[in-house]
């Protein structure tokens, strides 16, 4: 199997590069513009295949695409078509974008080869999800998904990380999820690299080559300015921010009356693919996709019918995920809480609202977004917002674009900032109101940076693109080749990056011991028991323990190790439960199997009447739950 997976991964990578090169040849776009489009197309293909449980079918799809591309190459009847196309494809495949991506990915893969998950959200959901998709060859069926509390979280990030898990030579390797996350973010940063590189292209010889290398390095460091979690975790919010920025920059290039397009057809393909992946990255991607489509309407479109069709099609893709979740009963805890909060009409602001407001303001204005302390300049969200305002003033003064467009851009930026940060604060006093860790400015600053990342990172991504698209209008346009480099290298999170490529090794053993302690001996036995039988993969198992103790933090670590088996938990109370109430709990869990953790057998009398005749009560044994319609039997 491992040889199939590895070859399949290589075929997928080759197909993406070849597709990007074909797009570049056909639509007269550079590889920085076409690589993320091809990668987005791969993501949607994997999404469709994962729904039907045939994810590895993408290997066949990639093979077919490569074969068909070769056939079409030799069937081109135009004069000198073969030589011209071969030259164009060779130039694209050996472009700085492709070489930079491959070299950087290999280096980062080597440097991060020992990385393991330690960030809570990865432990609690993201790593489990990709791991289950990897083992099941697609999404789990009804009631079979890991981390049921996060069931409707969209899967794009997990699918891309799963793609890189195929490199693991038959084994599940956590570090490959980090590599997949890094490569995904880097690919969707390519459109910005493409416009920044135009300034470097104004030079020649060694200067051009050196500037191109530095521009690529700056592109890699750029996301860390806005969020430092990427150096020890895989937050979907950063990926969402990058794709949002790529979508905004695409829409800016196609605004009515100032179209900077080589091909209108490819423009709407990009909008559809970027928006679809954005919507499938995280549930709140719908908010940012809506902002992006409003942005496109505000600036006008040459063909509004095609623009609306692209938007509607992307939301239909997202709707297919919601439909899949509904059919398979995947509803996230926060989704349910948000709906209840919005519809109950009995919301009351918590007593610590003003305290949280104070911490929010301090975290927003005074603490760096990435959460680290560097010798260079560490920028807070508030400071970056001011810089964005000053930069817009500069663009207006320098006439980088039509002044009316710059004014619209400023209004759009201010409006989305108010909405985004207003929603973030509202979340902290509503669905997050019981989470007291946010009664601290530092924790609040990290939360603001993370949830506000689409606005801040995506907004700066757009503004940098606006500058470089208009740099040719400036008398001293060559100087702008250095502007992006200075901005990134002065504000980058070097401390976080150094931890990412080497420092994590210093705490690896400590983290390993901590995780083992959180799992515990009982948890390890549980994991060993449920993962020993492959038939249990993608099945829900109810774990029942003494209900007088709380284990929910430990359960998250156990779930991560048990994936692709889906574990849910409940407790028995010997003084209040009876056989009937235990039966009700089994039915309510929608589990297919039961695992009882009770070495002292204090619950024996509760479960004995449910056991099939001839079965014995045993702790740490897996029982099959049979619902006959007349009651529950354990076998």
ABEGO torsion letter per residue (X at the ends): XAAAAAAAAAAAAAAAAAAAAAAAAAAGBBAAAAAAAAAAAAAAAAAAAAAAGAAAAAAAAAAAAAAAAAAAAAABABBGAAAAAAAAAAAAAABAAAAAAAAAAAAAAAAAAABBBABAAAAAAAAAAAAAAAAAGEBBBBGABBGAAAAABBAAAAAAAAAAAAAAGGBBBAAAAAAAAAAAAAAAAAAAAAAAAAAAAABBEAAAAAAAAAAAAAAAAAAAAABAAAAABBBAAAAAAAAAAAAAAAAAAABBGABBBABAAAAAAAAAAAAAAAAAABAAAAAAAAAAAAAAAAAEBABAAAAAAAAAAAAAAAAAAAAAAAAAGBBBAAAAAAAAAAAAGABBBBAAAAAAAAAAAAAAAABBAAGBBBABBBBBAAAAAAAAAAAAAAAAAAGABBAAAAAAAAAAAAAAAAAAAAAAAAAAABAAAABAAABBAAAAAAAAAAAAAAAAAAAAAAAAAAAAAAAAABABAAAAAAAAAAAAAAABBAAAAAAAAAAAAAAAAAAAAAAAAAAEAAAAAAAAAAAABAAABGBBBBBBBBAABBAAAAAAAAAAAAOABBBBBBBBBAAABBAAAAAAAAAAAGBABBBBBBAAGAAAAAAAAABBBGBBBBBGBBBBBBBAGAEBBBX
